[in-house]
Amino acid sequence: MAQCIYTVHPCNKVTAMDISCWSFLDLARRAEKLMTSGGTMLTMSYLGANEVVENYGIMGPVKAALEAAVRYVAAELGPRGIRVHAVSPGPLATRAASGIPDFDELMSHVADRAPARRLVTIEEVGAACVFLACPYGAAMTGETLYIDGGYHILG
């Protein structure tokens, strides 16, 4: 049965928001002081920020808040030469993902439907992050970059 986000215990909502959103804002505040020559900040999001993903529950609205925070921080820190992005990979078999019910089925579904007809690798996600942080991505900020074999373009 899918989790109803409005029935999630308030403590769990606060914990999810603290871990996925507020911690990024706190880190950005602290890192800004050290980034005197500019730089790039990255955070991880997921498709569930913009679409309802079954079993993703409260994390959808939390990731939506994180992506909004990325845009605001990018606007605030841009004049200091600091770029800010969210990276939204397709499903990866990580420890965090192991807590999502039916995650294996989700991975299989994405691999079957994504235009690339496969899942992305952790190395591909890392390479995209390197691109965002290096001079090749210098004209970009405030973006959410999907690295999901094109899955996000499907309806």
C-alpha positions in Angstrom: 0.0 0.0 0.0 1.3 3.5 -0.9 2.2 5.8 1.9 -0.1 8.8 2.4 2.1 11.8 3.0 -0.4 13.6 5.1 -0.5 10.7 7.6 3.3 10.6 8.1 4.2 11.3 11.7 5.3 15.0 12.1 8.7 13.9 13.5 9.4 11.9 10.4 8.5 14.9 8.2 10.9 17.2 10.2 13.7 14.6 10.0 13.3 14.2 6.2 13.3 18.0 5.7 16.3 18.4 8.1 18.4 15.7 6.3 17.4 16.5 2.7 16.9 20.3 2.6 17.9 22.2 5.7 21.2 20.5 5.9 22.0 21.7 2.4 21.1 25.3 3.2 23.3 25.1 6.4 26.2 23.6 4.4 25.8 26.3 1.7 25.9 29.0 4.4 29.1 27.6 5.9 30.8 26.8 2.6 30.2 30.2 1.1 32.7 31.7 3.6 35.4 29.3 2.4 34.6 29.7 -1.4 36.3 33.1 -1.8 37.4 32.3 -5.4 34.0 30.9 -6.4 33.1 27.2 -6.9 30.2 24.8 -7.2 27.8 23.3 -4.7 25.9 20.2 -5.6 23.1 18.3 -4.0 21.1 15.2 -4.9 17.4 15.2 -5.8 15.1 12.8 -7.6 12.3 12.8 -10.1 9.8 12.6 -7.3 10.4 16.3 -6.7 8.3 17.1 -9.8 6.2 14.0 -10.3 4.4 11.6 -8.1 6.5 8.5 -7.8 4.8 5.5 -6.1 6.2 4.7 -2.7 8.4 7.8 -2.6 6.0 9.3 0.0 7.1 12.4 1.9 10.4 12.6 0.1 8.7 14.0 -3.0 7.7 17.3 -1.3 11.0 17.4 0.5 13.0 17.1 -2.7 10.7 19.8 -4.3 11.7 22.1 -1.4 15.4 21.2 -2.0 15.2 22.0 -5.7 13.6 25.4 -4.8 16.3 26.1 -2.3 18.9 25.3 -5.0 17.4 28.0 -7.2 17.3 30.6 -4.5 20.9 29.8 -3.3 22.1 30.0 -6.9 20.6 33.4 -7.3 22.0 34.6 -4.0 25.6 33.3 -4.5 25.9 33.7 -8.2 27.4 37.2 -7.9 30.2 35.7 -5.8 31.0 33.2 -8.5 29.4 30.3 -6.7 27.3 28.0 -8.8 24.6 25.7 -7.3 22.9 22.7 -8.8 20.8 19.7 -8.0 21.6 16.4 -9.7 18.7 14.0 -10.2 19.9 10.6 -11.1 17.7 7.7 -12.1 17.4 4.9 -9.6 20.7 3.7 -8.2 21.1 0.7 -5.9 22.3 2.7 -2.8 21.9 2.2 0.9 19.3 5.1 1.0 17.3 3.5 -1.8 17.1 0.2 0.0 14.5 1.8 2.3 12.1 2.5 -0.6 9.5 -0.3 -0.9 9.6 -2.3 -4.2 12.8 -0.5 -5.3 13.9 -3.4 -7.4 10.7 -3.2 -9.4 11.2 0.5 -9.9 14.7 -0.1 -11.2 13.4 -2.7 -13.6 10.6 -0.4 -14.8 12.9 2.5 -15.4 15.4 0.3 -17.3 12.6 -1.0 -19.5 11.0 2.4 -20.2 13.9 4.9 -20.3 14.8 6.0 -23.8 18.3 4.7 -23.2 16.8 1.3 -22.1 19.1 1.0 -19.2 19.9 2.4 -15.8 22.6 4.9 -15.3 25.8 4.1 -13.4 27.3 5.8 -10.4 30.2 6.6 -12.6 28.0 8.5 -15.1 26.4 10.5 -12.3 29.9 11.3 -11.0 31.0 12.4 -14.5 28.0 14.7 -14.8 28.9 16.2 -11.4 32.4 16.8 -12.6 31.0 18.6 -15.7 28.9 20.9 -13.5 31.9 21.7 -11.3 34.5 22.3 -14.0 34.9 25.2 -16.4 32.7 23.5 -19.1 29.7 24.1 -16.9 30.7 27.6 -15.9 27.7 29.3 -17.6 25.2 27.1 -15.7 23.7 27.6 -12.2 20.5 26.8 -10.4 19.8 23.8 -12.6 18.4 20.4 -11.8 20.3 18.1 -14.1 18.6 14.7 -14.8 20.9 11.8 -15.3 18.4 9.1 -15.9 18.7 7.8 -19.4 15.9 10.1 -20.5 13.3 8.6 -18.2 12.2 12.0 -16.9 10.9 13.1 -20.3 8.3 10.4 -20.4 4.7 11.1 -19.3 
